[in-house]
Amino acid sequence: MAKAGRPSTYSEKTADEIVQRMIEGESLTAICKDERMPPRVTVYAWFDKHPDFYARCARAREALADYLVDEIDEIAKSATKDNIEQVKIRVSTKQWRAMKMAPRMYGDRTRTEVTGDNGGPIQMQAITVDATKLEPAQREALKQALLAAKEKKG
């Protein structure tokens, strides 16, 4: 006789179904609302105990982002003069979710540049420290900083 209630014991069959449903466009939250599926708290516990399952779900989440992008295209094609505001909201929501699920593919690109004053080149300046003129605590701090820099470099 089958045990009543939601599954809480990990099985490859359940894991495969979760991954497949995510790939097909269903969110983990929606999947876990299904009475045949484990609750979200259980799935998150499985992530810790089954790294392969976690990796498969991470890839499925990226596939879900692809699905959302495909949906965006279909939604945009359905825009009319009468529903344009609703379409904008739906597109924006799905776009945001895709960006969060697969930031490398759909996220905003950021570029960091380091420049000197007024956008010019960075100016380097060498300074000389006469350690004999430092207090003992300052000499010790300098020594520790130099040793740390040496360890980091080597």
C-alpha positions in Angstrom: 0.0 0.0 0.0 1.4 3.4 -1.0 2.2 5.9 1.7 0.0 8.9 1.8 1.3 12.5 1.7 4.0 14.3 -0.2 7.3 12.6 -1.0 10.2 13.5 1.3 12.7 10.8 0.5 15.0 11.6 -2.5 14.5 9.5 -5.6 16.0 9.8 -9.0 12.6 9.5 -10.6 11.2 12.5 -8.6 14.5 14.5 -9.2 14.2 13.7 -13.0 10.6 14.9 -13.1 11.5 18.2 -11.3 14.3 18.9 -13.7 12.2 18.0 -16.7 9.3 20.2 -15.6 11.7 23.1 -15.1 13.2 22.7 -18.5 9.7 22.7 -19.9 9.0 26.1 -18.4 7.6 25.4 -14.9 9.0 27.2 -11.9 10.2 25.2 -8.9 7.6 26.9 -6.8 4.8 25.7 -9.1 6.3 22.2 -9.2 6.4 22.0 -5.5 2.7 23.0 -5.2 1.9 19.8 -6.9 0.7 17.3 -4.2 2.8 14.5 -5.9 6.0 16.6 -5.5 8.0 17.3 -2.3 7.7 20.7 -0.7 10.3 23.4 -1.6 12.0 23.0 1.8 12.6 19.3 1.0 14.0 20.1 -2.5 16.3 22.7 -1.0 17.5 20.1 1.5 18.1 17.7 -1.4 20.3 20.4 -3.0 22.7 20.1 -0.1 22.7 16.3 0.0 22.8 15.6 -3.7 25.2 18.0 -5.5 24.4 16.4 -8.9 20.7 17.2 -8.5 21.6 20.8 -7.5 23.8 21.1 -10.7 21.0 19.7 -12.9 18.5 22.1 -11.4 20.9 25.0 -12.0 21.1 24.0 -15.6 17.4 23.6 -15.8 16.9 27.0 -14.4 19.0 28.4 -17.3 16.8 26.4 -19.6 13.8 27.9 -17.9 15.3 31.3 -18.7 15.5 30.3 -22.3 11.8 29.3 -22.2 10.9 32.7 -20.7 12.7 34.5 -23.5 10.9 32.4 -26.1 7.6 33.3 -24.3 8.6 37.0 -24.4 8.7 36.9 -28.1 5.3 35.3 -28.4 3.8 37.8 -25.9 5.3 40.7 -27.8 3.7 39.4 -31.0 0.3 39.4 -29.4 0.5 43.2 -28.6 -2.3 45.3 -29.8 -3.3 48.9 -29.3 -5.8 47.7 -26.6 -3.5 45.4 -24.6 -0.1 47.1 -24.9 0.2 48.0 -21.2 -0.6 44.5 -20.1 1.9 43.1 -22.7 4.6 45.5 -21.4 4.1 44.3 -17.8 4.2 40.6 -18.8 7.3 41.1 -21.0 9.0 43.1 -18.3 8.3 40.5 -15.6 9.5 37.6 -17.7 12.6 39.5 -18.8 13.5 40.3 -15.2 13.1 36.6 -14.2 15.2 35.4 -17.2 17.9 37.9 -16.2 18.0 36.6 -12.7 17.9 33.0 -13.7 20.7 33.2 -16.3 22.6 36.4 -15.6 25.5 35.5 -17.8 23.3 35.0 -20.8 20.4 37.5 -20.2 21.7 39.9 -17.5 22.9 43.4 -18.0 26.5 43.7 -19.1 28.7 45.7 -16.8 32.2 46.9 -17.6 34.6 48.4 -15.1 37.3 50.7 -16.0 39.9 52.2 -13.8 41.3 55.6 -14.7 43.2 58.4 -13.2 42.1 62.0 -12.7 39.9 63.4 -15.4 39.8 60.0 -17.2 43.6 60.0 -17.8 46.0 57.2 -17.0 46.6 56.0 -13.5 49.5 57.7 -11.9 51.9 55.5 -9.8 54.0 57.1 -7.2 56.8 55.4 -5.3 57.4 56.4 -1.7 60.4 55.7 0.5 60.0 54.9 4.1 62.9 55.2 6.5 62.0 52.4 9.0 64.5 53.7 11.5 62.3 56.7 12.1 59.2 54.7 12.8 57.9 53.7 16.2 58.3 50.0 17.2 54.6 49.3 16.6 54.7 51.1 13.2 57.8 49.0 12.2 56.0 45.8 13.2 52.9 46.8 11.2 55.1 47.6 8.2 56.9 44.2 8.6 53.6 42.3 8.8 52.2 44.2 5.7 55.3 43.3 3.7 55.2 39.7 4.8 51.5 39.4 3.8 52.2 41.0 0.4 55.1 38.6 -0.1 52.9 35.6 0.7 50.1 36.8 -1.6 52.6 37.3 -4.4 54.4 34.0 -4.0 
